[in-house]
Amino acid sequence: LIFDSKMKKKLWGEALYTSTYLLHRSPTSTTDYTPIEMWEHNKPNLSRLQLFGCAAYAKVLNPLKKLDEREKCIFFLYAPVGYRL
């Protein structure tokens, strides 16, 4: 993940977490189910999947004004209620 996304090596922990997240949602060669599907007994929601290191923008709860600063972020990993940018 780090090599393909051209990210810095110091992000290996986030890359490991993301690869584990994706591995648990990938079908195994011995069954037609994913590990998370066997554990939770329902299909995982794959609509949240993003590329590691892709461009992302954080949702601001308080609306910004037209001339307020905005900053582009980079997607690192999945969190229980959202993403880590």
Sequence and secondary structure as in RCSB ss.txt:
>XXXX:A:sequence
LIFDSKMKKKLWGEALYTSTYLLHRSPTSTTDYTPIEMWEHNKPNLSRLQLFGCAAYAKVLNPLKKLDEREKCIF
FLYAPVGYRL
>XXXX:A:secstr
 HHHHT  GGGHHHHHHHHHHHHTTS  SSSSS HHHHHHSS    TT   TT EE    SS   TTS    EE 
 EEETTEEE 
